Structures are given as C-alpha cells and as structure tokens.
C-alpha cells in the first residue's frame, strides 16, 4: 500500500503515459477529456438542436470509460490514498501567494481563498473559470490533455500551437490576472 500512496517519480508516470499513447496510436484512437463532453451532449439528444452534437457518440464509448476512470481514481486517491505530506510547496510560492491574500494549503492541496464554496467571490471565480476553460477547449479544438499528450505525440502542428497558447495563457493568468483578482 505504501508504494501506491507515495509520490511517483516523473519518469515512471511519463513512461506509463507514453505506453498508453503508443497503444492508442496502434489502435487508431485519440485521447482528450473535453471530447467526452461532446459525447455526453450527443447521448442526451442535443444533436437535434445543435448540429455540432449530431454525431455517432458510440465510437467514443472507450473515452467515456477513461473519463469515468479518472473520476473514480480521483475519488479513491482523495479518500483512501491521500497523504498531503508527500506534496512540498516551494516556500517562495507560499510567500507569493500570501502577498495575494491566498492562504497556505496547510495539509490540503486547495487553498480556501480559491475553493471556498461559501464565498460569492470564489463561486464566481470557479464558475467563470469553468466557462472559460470550456470555451477555450472548444475554441482550441481540444483540451490541454488532448493537445499536449495526444496531439503532440502524433506530431500535429495545430496541437503544438495550442500548447504554446495554453502555456502563454497560463503565464498571463498567473503573473497578471491573478494579482488583479486578489
């Protein structure tokens, strides 16, 4: 059990992701979490009203299983394999967050200033952020996992452009917009 609860070295996780990508390429599949939202909308009949959702979602059933596995794995990790002592946050990062008024996680990975569901400001930030992520993944033709993992492993130039855009957007958010919000 200790092996599972400890933080794995990046080379092990990277190797496993690479092996999964080789299998997906071999079977002619592409990976991406945001495509599951399209599948779920197509399953509920949204294709009758919006042409984008009018497609055969059954060919993506395997990807829905991946999304379910990610949710199940997250649940198991938080409730049964959670050991916050394995995560070290750089003291400089903690000081920079304190300047913005964001509290230190203190044994949790989510600071209350960002994930307090009783605060209207936090709720607005979470809903607004979710909307922007959804809009951005649709606009970019996929999410960060789809472009960075699947698209780059297939040597797709649009995915390289998207990943560069994601990275630049993250830098702008962290250095310019986050200080304005807090």
N, C-alpha and C positions, 0 to 999 in steps of 0.2 A: 504494500500500500504506500510506503514511503516514496518509492520510485515515481508513482503517479502524482503524488502531491507536491513533489519538488519541481522547481522551475527547470525546464529542459534547455539545454544549450541550443543556440540558434541553428547550428549546423544539423542537428537531428531534425528539428522542425522543418528546416529548409529542404533537407533531403526527402522527408516524407511528402512535403508539398510537391516537390519535383517529380516524385514517383507517381503521385496522383495525376499530375498533369500529363505525364507520359502515357498513363492508362487512358485518360480522356482523349488525347490526340489519337491514340491507337484505335479507339472505338468511335472516333469522329464526333466527339461531343465537345461543347464549350461550356465553361463554368462562369457563373455570375449569380450573385444573390438577387439583384434587382429584377432579373428576368422572372423570378418567382412571383413577384407582384403582378406582372402581366399575366402569368398563368392563372393566378388566383382570380383575377378580374375576368379572364376568359371563362373560367369554370362557373362563375356566378351569372354568366349571360350578359356581361357588359358589352360584348361584341354586337349585340342588337342595336345599341345606341351609339357606340363609338367604334369606328372601323379599325382602329389600332388594336383593339382587343378581340377582333374577329379572326381567330386563327386556331389551329389544332393544338390545344394545350397538352394533349395526351402524349405527344412526342417529348415533352419536357417533364414527365412524371418523375423521372430519376432525380431531377434537380430539386423538385419539391421534397423528395426524401432527404437530400442534402440539407435543405433549409430546416426541416424538422429535426434532423440530427444535430445541427448547430444549436438550435434552441434547447434540445434535450441535454446536449453536452454542457451548455452554459448553465442550465439549471443544476445539473449534477455537480459541476465544478464549484458553483457558489454555495450550494447547500451541504455538500459532502466532502469536497476536496479543497475547500478554501483555507489557505494559510497565508494571511497578509504579510507575515514576516519574511516571505520569500521575495517580496517586491521592495526594492530600495529606490526611493525617490531622491534624486540629487538635491543636497541641501541648498544649492544655488537656485534650483527650480522652486523649492518651497519658499525661499525668500522673495523671489519674483512674484509668486502667486500671492503672498501676504501683502505686497505693495498694492496689488489689485483688489485686495479685500477678500480673497479666496482662501478659506481656511485649509489647514493641513488635513489630509485624509484621516490621520490617527487610527490606523488599523483597518480602515476601509479604503477602497480604491476610488470612491466617488465623494468629492467634497460637497458639503451641504450647500454651499453658495451656488453650485451649478445644478444640483439634483434635488433640491428641496421642493417636493410636490405640494407644499402648503403655501409657498410664496407665489404670488401672481407673477412677479418678475421671472422666476425660474420656470414657471409653467409656460409663459410667453416665449422664453428663450428655447425651451425644449420643443414646443410646437413649431415655432418659426424655424428652428434648426432642422427639424424633421421635414418640413415643407421644402426648405432649400436643398436638402440632400435628395429628396425625391425629384424635385425639378431638375437639379443638376445631373442626376444619374440618367434621367430621361433625355435631357438635352445633349449629354455626352455619349449617348448610345450605350450606356452601361455604367456600372458602379466601379468603385476602386478595386474591389476584388476581381471583377471580371476583366477589367483592362490591365491591371498590374500583374495579375497571376496568369490568367488565360490568354489575354491579348498579347502581352509581351513574350510569353513562351511560344506563341505562334508567329512571332516576328511581325506583328501588324503595326504599321506606321501610325494609323489613327489612335491605337492604344498608347503608343509612345507619346503622342501629342496630348492625349487625355491625362496620362500620368504626370506629365510635366505641368499641365494646367492644375491638376489636383494639388501637386506639391507647392506651386506658386500660391494657389488659393489658401492653402494651409498656413503658409508663411505670412500672408497678408492678414489672415484672421488672427493668428497668434500674436503678431507684433503690432498691428494697427487697430483692428476692430475690437478685439477682446479688451484692451485698455479703455476704449470708448464705452463699452457696455458696462464695465465695472468701475 
